Amino acid sequence: YLEDRIAAGEGLPTPSDEIEVIDEPAVAVSL
């Protein structure tokens, strides 16, 4: 799951800010 999100984040040209904001809560929930 994490690998898929990372690969998608690196592959897509979306702003890093949005990716970080989306990843932070996702990681917090997973932890």
N, CA, C and O atoms as CSV, one atom per row, in Angstrom:
chain,resi,resn,atom,element,x,y,z
A,1,TYR,N,N,0.858,-1.202,0.000
A,1,TYR,CA,C,0.000,0.000,0.000
A,1,TYR,C,C,0.886,1.242,0.000
A,1,TYR,O,O,0.720,2.125,-0.841
A,2,LEU,N,N,1.814,1.309,0.929
A,2,LEU,CA,C,2.708,2.478,0.986
A,2,LEU,C,C,3.522,2.583,-0.292
A,2,LEU,O,O,3.705,3.676,-0.828
A,3,GLU,N,N,4.008,1.455,-0.779
A,3,GLU,CA,C,4.827,1.481,-2.001
A,3,GLU,C,C,4.008,2.025,-3.166
A,3,GLU,O,O,4.515,2.797,-3.980
A,4,ASP,N,N,2.735,1.621,-3.245
A,4,ASP,CA,C,1.890,2.099,-4.341
A,4,ASP,C,C,1.729,3.612,-4.261
A,4,ASP,O,O,1.828,4.304,-5.275
A,5,ARG,N,N,1.483,4.125,-3.066
A,5,ARG,CA,C,1.299,5.568,-2.907
A,5,ARG,C,C,2.583,6.307,-3.262
A,5,ARG,O,O,2.541,7.354,-3.908
A,6,ILE,N,N,3.716,5.771,-2.844
A,6,ILE,CA,C,4.997,6.427,-3.132
A,6,ILE,C,C,5.257,6.425,-4.632
A,6,ILE,O,O,5.661,7.441,-5.198
A,7,ALA,N,N,5.025,5.287,-5.274
A,7,ALA,CA,C,5.255,5.182,-6.721
A,7,ALA,C,C,4.328,6.154,-7.449
A,7,ALA,O,O,4.753,6.833,-8.383
A,8,ALA,N,N,3.071,6.224,-7.029
A,8,ALA,CA,C,2.122,7.123,-7.684
A,8,ALA,C,C,2.552,8.572,-7.466
A,8,ALA,O,O,2.480,9.389,-8.384
A,9,GLY,N,N,2.995,8.888,-6.260
A,9,GLY,CA,C,3.423,10.260,-5.958
A,9,GLY,C,C,4.620,10.647,-6.807
A,9,GLY,O,O,4.690,11.767,-7.314
A,10,GLU,N,N,5.557,9.732,-6.963
A,10,GLU,CA,C,6.755,10.052,-7.744
A,10,GLU,C,C,6.422,10.114,-9.230
A,10,GLU,O,O,6.993,10.920,-9.965
A,11,GLY,N,N,5.495,9.261,-9.673
A,11,GLY,CA,C,5.168,9.198,-11.100
A,11,GLY,C,C,4.288,10.370,-11.525
A,11,GLY,O,O,4.476,10.925,-12.607
A,12,LEU,N,N,3.334,10.749,-10.684
A,12,LEU,CA,C,2.424,11.833,-11.056
A,12,LEU,C,C,3.096,13.190,-10.846
A,12,LEU,O,O,3.913,13.349,-9.939
A,13,PRO,N,N,2.745,14.172,-11.691
A,13,PRO,CA,C,3.328,15.511,-11.591
A,13,PRO,C,C,2.600,16.385,-10.575
A,13,PRO,O,O,2.697,17.610,-10.634
A,14,THR,N,N,1.881,15.778,-9.654
A,14,THR,CA,C,1.137,16.562,-8.675
A,14,THR,C,C,2.097,17.276,-7.732
A,14,THR,O,O,3.206,16.792,-7.508
A,15,PRO,N,N,1.697,18.418,-7.174
A,15,PRO,CA,C,2.571,19.176,-6.269
A,15,PRO,C,C,2.948,18.335,-5.055
A,15,PRO,O,O,2.122,17.587,-4.531
A,16,SER,N,N,4.189,18.458,-4.613
A,16,SER,CA,C,4.655,17.685,-3.459
A,16,SER,C,C,3.876,18.089,-2.202
A,16,SER,O,O,3.681,17.271,-1.303
A,17,ASP,N,N,3.434,19.343,-2.141
A,17,ASP,CA,C,2.703,19.803,-0.958
A,17,ASP,C,C,1.444,18.963,-0.762
A,17,ASP,O,O,1.176,18.487,0.341
A,18,GLU,N,N,0.665,18.780,-1.842
A,18,GLU,CA,C,-0.567,18.003,-1.724
A,18,GLU,C,C,-0.246,16.567,-1.317
A,18,GLU,O,O,-0.945,15.983,-0.488
A,19,ILE,N,N,0.803,16.004,-1.895
A,19,ILE,CA,C,1.170,14.618,-1.578
A,19,ILE,C,C,1.513,14.510,-0.091
A,19,ILE,O,O,1.078,13.573,0.578
A,20,GLU,N,N,2.283,15.457,0.421
A,20,GLU,CA,C,2.672,15.415,1.831
A,20,GLU,C,C,1.441,15.526,2.726
A,20,GLU,O,O,1.301,14.778,3.694
A,21,VAL,N,N,0.554,16.455,2.401
A,21,VAL,CA,C,-0.649,16.654,3.219
A,21,VAL,C,C,-1.484,15.381,3.229
A,21,VAL,O,O,-2.071,15.031,4.253
A,22,ILE,N,N,-1.541,14.683,2.089
A,22,ILE,CA,C,-2.338,13.449,2.008
A,22,ILE,C,C,-1.618,12.310,2.725
A,22,ILE,O,O,-2.258,11.480,3.371
A,23,ASP,N,N,-0.293,12.267,2.616
A,23,ASP,CA,C,0.471,11.167,3.210
A,23,ASP,C,C,0.528,11.286,4.735
A,23,ASP,O,O,0.461,10.273,5.432
A,24,GLU,N,N,0.649,12.487,5.254
A,24,GLU,CA,C,0.799,12.649,6.705
A,24,GLU,C,C,-0.359,12.001,7.479
A,24,GLU,O,O,-0.105,11.171,8.351
A,25,PRO,N,N,-1.612,12.349,7.190
A,25,PRO,CA,C,-2.736,11.726,7.917
A,25,PRO,C,C,-2.809,10.230,7.648
A,25,PRO,O,O,-3.155,9.461,8.545
A,26,ALA,N,N,-2.491,9.804,6.433
A,26,ALA,CA,C,-2.538,8.376,6.100
A,26,ALA,C,C,-1.531,7.622,6.963
A,26,ALA,O,O,-1.843,6.560,7.502
A,27,VAL,N,N,-0.326,8.167,7.092
A,27,VAL,CA,C,0.712,7.520,7.906
A,27,VAL,C,C,0.294,7.538,9.375
A,27,VAL,O,O,0.476,6.548,10.083
A,28,ALA,N,N,-0.256,8.643,9.829
A,28,ALA,CA,C,-0.666,8.748,11.229
A,28,ALA,C,C,-1.732,7.695,11.533
A,28,ALA,O,O,-1.693,7.058,12.586
A,29,VAL,N,N,-2.672,7.512,10.626
A,29,VAL,CA,C,-3.735,6.522,10.841
A,29,VAL,C,C,-3.140,5.120,10.832
A,29,VAL,O,O,-3.508,4.281,11.655
A,30,SER,N,N,-2.220,4.864,9.901
A,30,SER,CA,C,-1.623,3.525,9.813
A,30,SER,C,C,-0.829,3.216,11.083
A,30,SER,O,O,-0.831,2.081,11.561
A,31,LEU,N,N,-0.156,4.222,11.622
A,31,LEU,CA,C,0.621,3.999,12.844
A,31,LEU,C,C,-0.330,3.744,14.015
A,31,LEU,O,O,0.121,3.532,15.141
